[in-house]
């Protein structure tokens, strides 16, 4: 028994090893047929459309998220009115995030007899994590060309750093209120600071009541000298952190127990989508809309795959019957044709992914002047989704029809009428609907939205079937009344007769074209 089992296992492995080259040779031979070429082009265009939109969406989402992160100053921000637990910093360090602590205080800034309530921000080394603090150039208007270039270089260097100890940067509104000019001295608490820059833009403007006061930025090293940290003083400790998505997710999971503890009840964790809900919803809606728009191409490709597969199956019925005569089982036939179509999906996915990558580059080039941000390089996730889409379209729209090849009888070689019955239209529609609904859920991430679109699409398809049936019946009656007439009516009667003889196929093609035009519209 053991030798027989070993022999059977060896034959099975040899059969699997020989199946893939055999399927590839069969596919290369079948590519001469128009139906296989149409199937290949449909899958390739489906992958190209989904990957092109996927690459563009991935770049746009990451670019918008990065730009929106500048509004917070980092990917994650912790805020508290008391000093933060050191374990938060430890968790961020273990996750590999870059950090920048800061302190916000609402207090008075003064020069001479002028006092203005200001929003003070003490920053430390590493700030800002995202974006730049932009300052007005301090070049003298009457300076020579060389002096102007040197001053601009110094201003550029200042924008990439923080105020040195003993210096401060303010917004122009505060400078006007205190009648300050560059080089003047102002007082913050018990510390005198020299004004060396006017802030025109800073990345982490938080909003809220404190933002009504003009901003003043100084170095954290001067904080103790100001004497602003007093009992009852209004202050906010913030820890900004930035990193790649995997690091950010690891950090979120690590600090979740700390945030849930009673000792850190007042600590708030913010990110772009939570702290900026309007911006977060806009990003999500843009993703859903463009992703679902990309599924229009998938739907059109699915219709083409279904129509091409029908011709492909009819052409291979005789060869499948011959394989049955040579002793092939139904399982072997299924695996052989599945491997052949798997090779087809792999080749189409590769070509479609290349087209999608080139297409998104062209799309970005066309929209570059309208985009207010620089897009990062595309990731690999859209490529995986494109390949998954090709396989799903092949299984959903072609799978039910391929069952005919599995059910073919060896006697069909002698008796043509023994061809297996075609798959029921309801089975094809149900399978395609389930696969397409799963793709909508995958691309939109919203189960309710995907279910609503799927149910609405099925109802619309039912309406199209009824309307198409009525139109065909009306056409047959009109053509029947044209009998006996010659001239221009003869071609119309012949065409109508051909459609009437294959009413089921005609109805299917009519609905397919209707769905196509509706999707395009």
Secondary structure, 3 states (H helix, E strand, C coil): CHHHHHHHHHHHHHHHHHHHHHHHHHHHHHCCCHHHHHHHHHHHHHHHHHHHHHHHHHHHHHHHHHHHHHHHCCCEEEEECCCCCHHHHHHHHHHCCEEEEEEEEEEEEEECCEEEEEEEEEECCCCCCCCCCEECCCCCCCCCHHHHHHHHHHHHHHHCCCCCCCEEEEEHHHHHHCCCCCCCEEEECCEEEEEEEEEEECCCCCCCHHHHCEEEEEEHHHHHHHCCCCCCCCEEEEEEEECCHHHHHHHHHHHHHHHHCHHHCCCEEECHHHHCHHHHHHHHHHHHHHHHHHHHHHHHHHHHHHHHHHHHHHHHHHHHHHHHHCCCCHHHHHHHHHHHHHHHHHHHHHHHHHHHHHHHHHHHHHHHHHCCCCCCCCCCHHHHHHHHHHHHHHHHHHHHHHHHHHCCCHHHHCCHHHCCCCCCHHHHHHHHHHHHHHHHHHHHCCHHHHHHHHHHHHHHHHHHHHHHHHHHHHHHHHHHHCCCCCCCHHHHHHHHHHHHHCHHHHHHHHHHHHHHHHHHC
